[in-house]
């Protein structure tokens, strides 16, 4: 993002925050100048991240990006390539793998790459392959778990660090893969799943997102963050018309909920999560941003509210 564009966003967000206070939505947590500037910085970063995915989807992509045996493998770029070739099931599956494993700060997409490629021991674990041999997939994960975990500086991404590579544990990768396949196949394929979501009343991107978000609870280990990240990535890449109408705030340990409380509550009475969610929607309207940006920026801002830190992802 160019400096001129950042400056324009900063002015837009400053104006929006002022409007919030004028229109009866006080923000006591950012009355301090340093906190306000840090939040604006995090919001600009969130806008950039949302824009980045759509830019990736429009640029030419080297086919090696879809080769799981190459260190250049990138699950999102691979997903775009598969979408362009007409393999929508595989495109969505690669997005799922991207979210499930995340991006480790040191080893990057190593887990995604090595599991997807099956370490070159057999054909890749594509959506079709996993769907046709769930038992084999689970057994392969158990047989190779120790090797996949070799060395130091490897693992799942920050949002997924408590997930296991196990093929059989309830919180493991095998269970996530199996229940994801079952979720998709309950509507035939990914096209059928998305079509069913869009058909939900009143037939808007927001209602489609809401139905998908709650329906995806059947996928093992995919809580609020996993479901939100997966569905918003489908939207950012242009794979599906899904748009969150709220940040889907959760319990007290949830990062965006902590950020919303810090911003909206201050020393006042404690709001319910539902009221925080409603107020975040209002703030987003005044700022002129969507709920992806609000959810992401609140989560990152609460980690260091007075001192700017650039977060990856």
NUKOLNU-291938 format. One record per residue (C-alpha): residue number from 1; residue in one letter; x, y, z. Coordinates in steps of 0.1 Angstrom, whole numbers, plus 5000, padded with zeros to 4 digits. Last residue first. Layout:
# residues N
+-----+------+------+------+------+
! pos ! code !    u !    v !    w !
+-----+------+------+------+------+
! NUM !    A !    X !    Y !    Z !
...
+-----+------+------+------+------+
//
This chain:
# residues 313
+-----+------+------+------+------+
! pos ! code !    u !    v !    w !
+-----+------+------+------+------+
! 313 !    X ! 4991 ! 4868 ! 5083 !
! 312 !    X ! 5019 ! 4888 ! 5099 !
! 311 !    X ! 5016 ! 4913 ! 5127 !
! 310 !    X ! 5033 ! 4947 ! 5126 !
! 309 !    X ! 5035 ! 4961 ! 5162 !
! 308 !    X ! 5024 ! 4996 ! 5172 !
! 307 !    X ! 5027 ! 5005 ! 5209 !
! 306 !    X ! 4997 ! 5015 ! 5229 !
! 305 !    X ! 4972 ! 4987 ! 5223 !
! 304 !    X ! 4997 ! 4958 ! 5220 !
! 303 !    X ! 4977 ! 4925 ! 5218 !
! 302 !    X ! 4944 ! 4944 ! 5218 !
! 301 !    X ! 4953 ! 4960 ! 5184 !
! 300 !    X ! 4958 ! 4926 ! 5167 !
! 299 !    X ! 4923 ! 4912 ! 5175 !
! 298 !    X ! 4906 ! 4946 ! 5170 !
! 297 !    X ! 4923 ! 4950 ! 5136 !
! 296 !    X ! 4913 ! 4915 ! 5124 !
! 295 !    X ! 4876 ! 4916 ! 5134 !
! 294 !    X ! 4872 ! 4952 ! 5121 !
! 293 !    X ! 4888 ! 4945 ! 5088 !
! 292 !    X ! 4868 ! 4914 ! 5082 !
! 291 !    X ! 4837 ! 4932 ! 5094 !
! 290 !    X ! 4838 ! 4957 ! 5065 !
! 289 !    X ! 4852 ! 4992 ! 5065 !
! 288 !    X ! 4837 ! 5027 ! 5062 !
! 287 !    X ! 4848 ! 5039 ! 5096 !
! 286 !    X ! 4812 ! 5050 ! 5105 !
! 285 !    X ! 4798 ! 5016 ! 5093 !
! 284 !    X ! 4826 ! 4997 ! 5111 !
! 283 !    X ! 4818 ! 5015 ! 5144 !
! 282 !    X ! 4781 ! 5005 ! 5140 !
! 281 !    X ! 4791 ! 4968 ! 5135 !
! 280 !    X ! 4814 ! 4970 ! 5165 !
! 279 !    X ! 4785 ! 4983 ! 5185 !
! 278 !    X ! 4763 ! 4953 ! 5176 !
! 277 !    X ! 4790 ! 4928 ! 5185 !
! 276 !    X ! 4797 ! 4945 ! 5218 !
! 275 !    X ! 4760 ! 4943 ! 5226 !
! 274 !    X ! 4759 ! 4906 ! 5218 !
! 273 !    X ! 4790 ! 4900 ! 5238 !
! 272 !    X ! 4773 ! 4917 ! 5268 !
! 271 !    X ! 4785 ! 4951 ! 5278 !
! 270 !    X ! 4804 ! 4956 ! 5311 !
! 269 !    X ! 4797 ! 4989 ! 5327 !
! 268 !    X ! 4820 ! 5018 ! 5320 !
! 267 !    X ! 4857 ! 5021 ! 5328 !
! 266 !    X ! 4867 ! 5016 ! 5291 !
! 265 !    X ! 4840 ! 4996 ! 5274 !
! 264 !    X ! 4841 ! 5003 ! 5237 !
! 263 !    X ! 4878 ! 5000 ! 5228 !
! 262 !    X ! 4890 ! 4975 ! 5254 !
! 261 !    X ! 4858 ! 4955 ! 5252 !
! 260 !    X ! 4861 ! 4954 ! 5214 !
! 259 !    X ! 4897 ! 4943 ! 5216 !
! 258 !    X ! 4890 ! 4915 ! 5241 !
! 257 !    X ! 4861 ! 4904 ! 5218 !
! 256 !    X ! 4885 ! 4904 ! 5188 !
! 255 !    X ! 4910 ! 4882 ! 5207 !
! 254 !    X ! 4885 ! 4856 ! 5220 !
! 253 !    X ! 4892 ! 4847 ! 5257 !
! 252 !    X ! 4860 ! 4864 ! 5269 !
! 251 !    X ! 4837 ! 4844 ! 5246 !
! 250 !    X ! 4828 ! 4850 ! 5210 !
! 249 !    X ! 4825 ! 4879 ! 5186 !
! 248 !    X ! 4811 ! 4871 ! 5152 !
! 247 !    X ! 4826 ! 4902 ! 5136 !
! 246 !    X ! 4793 ! 4911 ! 5121 !
! 245 !    X ! 4776 ! 4912 ! 5086 !
! 244 !    X ! 4801 ! 4887 ! 5073 !
! 243 !    X ! 4803 ! 4885 ! 5035 !
! 242 !    X ! 4800 ! 4854 ! 5013 !
! 241 !    X ! 4797 ! 4856 ! 4975 !
! 240 !    X ! 4820 ! 4827 ! 4967 !
! 239 !    X ! 4854 ! 4820 ! 4950 !
! 238 !    X ! 4864 ! 4856 ! 4946 !
! 237 !    X ! 4897 ! 4852 ! 4965 !
! 236 !    X ! 4885 ! 4875 ! 4992 !
! 235 !    X ! 4852 ! 4857 ! 4995 !
! 234 !    X ! 4867 ! 4822 ! 4999 !
! 233 !    X ! 4892 ! 4838 ! 5024 !
! 232 !    X ! 4862 ! 4852 ! 5044 !
! 231 !    X ! 4848 ! 4817 ! 5047 !
! 230 !    X ! 4880 ! 4801 ! 5059 !
! 229 !    X ! 4890 ! 4829 ! 5083 !
! 228 !    X ! 4856 ! 4830 ! 5100 !
! 227 !    X ! 4854 ! 4793 ! 5103 !
! 226 !    X ! 4888 ! 4789 ! 5117 !
! 225 !    X ! 4885 ! 4819 ! 5141 !
! 224 !    X ! 4851 ! 4808 ! 5156 !
! 223 !    X ! 4860 ! 4772 ! 5160 !
! 222 !    X ! 4872 ! 4747 ! 5134 !
! 221 !    X ! 4887 ! 4718 ! 5154 !
! 220 !    X ! 4863 ! 4693 ! 5139 !
! 219 !    X ! 4840 ! 4705 ! 5111 !
! 218 !    X ! 4804 ! 4702 ! 5123 !
! 217 !    X ! 4804 ! 4739 ! 5133 !
! 216 !    X ! 4806 ! 4747 ! 5096 !
! 215 !    X ! 4768 ! 4750 ! 5095 !
! 214 !    X ! 4770 ! 4781 ! 5118 !
! 213 !    X ! 4794 ! 4799 ! 5095 !
! 212 !    X ! 4778 ! 4787 ! 5063 !
! 211 !    X ! 4744 ! 4800 ! 5073 !
! 210 !    X ! 4758 ! 4833 ! 5084 !
! 209 !    X ! 4779 ! 4837 ! 5052 !
! 208 !    X ! 4750 ! 4831 ! 5030 !
! 207 !    X ! 4729 ! 4855 ! 5050 !
! 206 !    X ! 4755 ! 4882 ! 5045 !
! 205 !    X ! 4760 ! 4875 ! 5008 !
! 204 !    X ! 4723 ! 4880 ! 5004 !
! 203 !    X ! 4696 ! 4854 ! 4997 !
! 202 !    X ! 4670 ! 4866 ! 5022 !
! 201 !    X ! 4667 ! 4837 ! 5030 !
! 200 !    X ! 4692 ! 4809 ! 5024 !
! 199 !    X ! 4697 ! 4802 ! 4987 !
! 198 !    X ! 4733 ! 4815 ! 4988 !
! 197 !    X ! 4742 ! 4788 ! 5014 !
! 196 !    X ! 4727 ! 4761 ! 4992 !
! 195 !    X ! 4746 ! 4773 ! 4962 !
! 194 !    X ! 4779 ! 4774 ! 4982 !
! 193 !    X ! 4774 ! 4738 ! 4993 !
! 192 !    X ! 4764 ! 4726 ! 4959 !
! 191 !    X ! 4794 ! 4741 ! 4943 !
! 190 !    X ! 4816 ! 4727 ! 4970 !
! 189 !    X ! 4803 ! 4692 ! 4964 !
! 188 !    X ! 4772 ! 4671 ! 4969 !
! 187 !    X ! 4755 ! 4691 ! 4997 !
! 186 !    X ! 4763 ! 4666 ! 5026 !
! 185 !    X ! 4795 ! 4662 ! 5006 !
! 184 !    X ! 4809 ! 4694 ! 5019 !
! 183 !    X ! 4803 ! 4687 ! 5056 !
! 182 !    X ! 4814 ! 4651 ! 5053 !
! 181 !    X ! 4847 ! 4662 ! 5036 !
! 180 !    X ! 4852 ! 4688 ! 5064 !
! 179 !    X ! 4845 ! 4661 ! 5090 !
! 178 !    X ! 4872 ! 4638 ! 5075 !
! 177 !    X ! 4898 ! 4664 ! 5071 !
! 176 !    X ! 4893 ! 4679 ! 5106 !
! 175 !    X ! 4893 ! 4644 ! 5121 !
! 174 !    X ! 4926 ! 4635 ! 5104 !
! 173 !    X ! 4942 ! 4668 ! 5114 !
! 172 !    X ! 4937 ! 4661 ! 5151 !
! 171 !    X ! 4913 ! 4675 ! 5177 !
! 170 !    X ! 4893 ! 4642 ! 5179 !
! 169 !    X ! 4926 ! 4622 ! 5177 !
! 168 !    X ! 4927 ! 4598 ! 5148 !
! 167 !    X ! 4951 ! 4610 ! 5121 !
! 166 !    X ! 4972 ! 4630 ! 5145 !
! 165 !    X ! 4988 ! 4662 ! 5132 !
! 164 !    X ! 4975 ! 4680 ! 5163 !
! 163 !    X ! 4959 ! 4714 ! 5167 !
! 162 !    X ! 4968 ! 4737 ! 5196 !
! 161 !    X ! 4989 ! 4761 ! 5174 !
! 160 !    X ! 4960 ! 4768 ! 5150 !
! 159 !    X ! 4957 ! 4806 ! 5152 !
! 158 !    X ! 4994 ! 4811 ! 5154 !
! 157 !    X ! 5002 ! 4789 ! 5124 !
! 156 !    X ! 5009 ! 4752 ! 5128 !
! 155 !    X ! 5043 ! 4738 ! 5134 !
! 154 !    X ! 5080 ! 4741 ! 5126 !
! 153 !    X ! 5109 ! 4759 ! 5142 !
! 152 !    X ! 5126 ! 4728 ! 5155 !
! 151 !    X ! 5133 ! 4695 ! 5138 !
! 150 !    X ! 5108 ! 4667 ! 5129 !
! 149 !    X ! 5071 ! 4671 ! 5133 !
! 148 !    X ! 5063 ! 4657 ! 5099 !
! 147 !    X ! 5085 ! 4628 ! 5106 !
! 146 !    X ! 5067 ! 4619 ! 5138 !
! 145 !    X ! 5033 ! 4623 ! 5122 !
! 144 !    X ! 5041 ! 4600 ! 5092 !
! 143 !    X ! 5024 ! 4568 ! 5102 !
! 142 !    X ! 4996 ! 4585 ! 5120 !
! 141 !    X ! 4990 ! 4608 ! 5091 !
! 140 !    X ! 4990 ! 4579 ! 5066 !
! 139 !    X ! 4965 ! 4560 ! 5087 !
! 138 !    X ! 4941 ! 4589 ! 5087 !
! 137 !    X ! 4944 ! 4594 ! 5049 !
! 136 !    X ! 4939 ! 4557 ! 5043 !
! 135 !    X ! 4907 ! 4557 ! 5064 !
! 134 !    X ! 4894 ! 4587 ! 5046 !
! 133 !    X ! 4900 ! 4571 ! 5012 !
! 132 !    X ! 4877 ! 4584 ! 4985 !
! 131 !    X ! 4871 ! 4618 ! 5000 !
! 130 !    X ! 4908 ! 4622 ! 5008 !
! 129 !    X ! 4918 ! 4614 ! 4972 !
! 128 !    X ! 4891 ! 4637 ! 4957 !
! 127 !    X ! 4901 ! 4666 ! 4979 !
! 126 !    X ! 4937 ! 4661 ! 4970 !
! 125 !    X ! 4961 ! 4642 ! 4992 !
! 124 !    X ! 4988 ! 4640 ! 4966 !
! 123 !    X ! 4996 ! 4607 ! 4949 !
! 122 !    X ! 5020 ! 4585 ! 4969 !
! 121 !    X ! 5052 ! 4587 ! 4989 !
! 120 !    X ! 5060 ! 4622 ! 4975 !
! 119 !    X ! 5058 ! 4636 ! 5010 !
! 118 !    X ! 5020 ! 4631 ! 5009 !
! 117 !    X ! 5021 ! 4662 ! 4987 !
! 116 !    X ! 4993 ! 4678 ! 5007 !
! 115 !    X ! 5008 ! 4667 ! 5040 !
! 114 !    X ! 5042 ! 4681 ! 5031 !
! 113 !    X ! 5030 ! 4714 ! 5016 !
! 112 !    X ! 5005 ! 4722 ! 5043 !
! 111 !    X ! 5030 ! 4714 ! 5071 !
! 110 !    X ! 5058 ! 4733 ! 5054 !
! 109 !    X ! 5037 ! 4764 ! 5047 !
! 108 !    X ! 5059 ! 4789 ! 5065 !
! 107 !    X ! 5087 ! 4772 ! 5085 !
! 106 !    X ! 5096 ! 4803 ! 5105 !
! 105 !    X ! 5065 ! 4823 ! 5112 !
! 104 !    X ! 5042 ! 4792 ! 5107 !
! 103 !    X ! 5015 ! 4798 ! 5081 !
! 102 !    X ! 4981 ! 4783 ! 5089 !
! 101 !    X ! 4976 ! 4745 ! 5090 !
! 100 !    X ! 4938 ! 4745 ! 5089 !
!  99 !    X ! 4934 ! 4778 ! 5071 !
!  98 !    X ! 4957 ! 4770 ! 5042 !
!  97 !    X ! 4943 ! 4735 ! 5041 !
!  96 !    X ! 4908 ! 4748 ! 5038 !
!  95 !    X ! 4919 ! 4772 ! 5010 !
!  94 !    X ! 4934 ! 4742 ! 4992 !
!  93 !    X ! 4902 ! 4723 ! 4996 !
!  92 !    X ! 4883 ! 4753 ! 4981 !
!  91 !    X ! 4904 ! 4752 ! 4949 !
!  90 !    X ! 4903 ! 4714 ! 4948 !
!  89 !    X ! 4865 ! 4714 ! 4947 !
!  88 !    X ! 4864 ! 4742 ! 4922 !
!  87 !    X ! 4885 ! 4724 ! 4896 !
!  86 !    X ! 4878 ! 4746 ! 4866 !
!  85 !    X ! 4914 ! 4754 ! 4856 !
!  84 !    X ! 4911 ! 4789 ! 4869 !
!  83 !    X ! 4899 ! 4776 ! 4903 !
!  82 !    X ! 4929 ! 4752 ! 4904 !
!  81 !    X ! 4953 ! 4780 ! 4898 !
!  80 !    X ! 4936 ! 4802 ! 4924 !
!  79 !    X ! 4939 ! 4774 ! 4950 !
!  78 !    X ! 4976 ! 4769 ! 4942 !
!  77 !    X ! 4981 ! 4806 ! 4948 !
!  76 !    X ! 4964 ! 4802 ! 4981 !
!  75 !    X ! 4983 ! 4770 ! 4990 !
!  74 !    X ! 5018 ! 4783 ! 4981 !
!  73 !    X ! 5044 ! 4758 ! 4970 !
!  72 !    X ! 5078 ! 4774 ! 4963 !
!  71 !    X ! 5096 ! 4747 ! 4983 !
!  70 !    X ! 5084 ! 4723 ! 4956 !
!  69 !    X ! 5070 ! 4689 ! 4964 !
!  68 !    X ! 5035 ! 4703 ! 4969 !
!  67 !    X ! 5035 ! 4716 ! 4933 !
!  66 !    X ! 5007 ! 4743 ! 4931 !
!  65 !    X ! 5032 ! 4772 ! 4932 !
!  64 !    X ! 5051 ! 4755 ! 4904 !
!  63 !    X ! 5024 ! 4766 ! 4880 !
!  62 !    X ! 5037 ! 4802 ! 4882 !
!  61 !    X ! 5008 ! 4826 ! 4889 !
!  60 !    X ! 4997 ! 4856 ! 4868 !
!  59 !    X ! 4980 ! 4882 ! 4890 !
!  58 !    X ! 4943 ! 4886 ! 4897 !
!  57 !    X ! 4939 ! 4862 ! 4926 !
!  56 !    X ! 4969 ! 4876 ! 4943 !
!  55 !    X ! 4954 ! 4911 ! 4942 !
!  54 !    X ! 4922 ! 4898 ! 4958 !
!  53 !    X ! 4942 ! 4882 ! 4986 !
!  52 !    X ! 4962 ! 4914 ! 4992 !
!  51 !    X ! 4932 ! 4937 ! 4995 !
!  50 !    X ! 4921 ! 4920 ! 5027 !
!  49 !    X ! 4956 ! 4921 ! 5041 !
!  48 !    X ! 4960 ! 4958 ! 5032 !
!  47 !    X ! 4927 ! 4967 ! 5049 !
!  46 !    X ! 4939 ! 4948 ! 5080 !
!  45 !    X ! 4972 ! 4968 ! 5080 !
!  44 !    X ! 4952 ! 5001 ! 5078 !
!  43 !    X ! 4931 ! 4989 ! 5108 !
!  42 !    X ! 4963 ! 4981 ! 5128 !
!  41 !    X ! 4977 ! 5016 ! 5121 !
!  40 !    X ! 4944 ! 5032 ! 5131 !
!  39 !    X ! 4944 ! 5012 ! 5163 !
!  38 !    X ! 4980 ! 5023 ! 5170 !
!  37 !    X ! 4971 ! 5060 ! 5164 !
!  36 !    X ! 4941 ! 5058 ! 5187 !
!  35 !    X ! 4961 ! 5041 ! 5214 !
!  34 !    X ! 4988 ! 5068 ! 5212 !
!  33 !    X ! 4963 ! 5096 ! 5213 !
!  32 !    X ! 4944 ! 5083 ! 5244 !
!  31 !    X ! 4907 ! 5085 ! 5238 !
!  30 !    X ! 4911 ! 5050 ! 5223 !
!  29 !    X ! 4895 ! 5028 ! 5250 !
!  28 !    X ! 4868 ! 5054 ! 5257 !
!  27 !    X ! 4851 ! 5048 ! 5223 !
!  26 !    X ! 4817 ! 5065 ! 5226 !
!  25 !    X ! 4789 ! 5055 ! 5202 !
!  24 !    X ! 4765 ! 5084 ! 5206 !
!  23 !    X ! 4767 ! 5100 ! 5172 !
!  22 !    X ! 4794 ! 5125 ! 5180 !
!  21 !    X ! 4816 ! 5099 ! 5195 !
!  20 !    X ! 4813 ! 5076 ! 5165 !
!  19 !    X ! 4817 ! 5105 ! 5141 !
!  18 !    X ! 4851 ! 5113 ! 5156 !
!  17 !    X ! 4862 ! 5077 ! 5149 !
!  16 !    X ! 4850 ! 5079 ! 5113 !
!  15 !    X ! 4869 ! 5111 ! 5107 !
!  14 !    X ! 4901 ! 5096 ! 5121 !
!  13 !    X ! 4894 ! 5065 ! 5099 !
!  12 !    X ! 4891 ! 5085 ! 5067 !
!  11 !    X ! 4921 ! 5106 ! 5075 !
!  10 !    X ! 4942 ! 5075 ! 5081 !
!   9 !    X ! 4929 ! 5059 ! 5050 !
!   8 !    X ! 4940 ! 5088 ! 5029 !
!   7 !    X ! 4974 ! 5088 ! 5045 !
!   6 !    X ! 4978 ! 5051 ! 5038 !
!   5 !    X ! 4968 ! 5057 ! 5001 !
!   4 !    X ! 4994 ! 5084 ! 4998 !
!   3 !    X ! 5020 ! 5062 ! 5015 !
!   2 !    X ! 5014 ! 5034 ! 4990 !
!   1 !    X ! 5000 ! 5000 ! 5000 !
+-----+------+------+------+------+
//
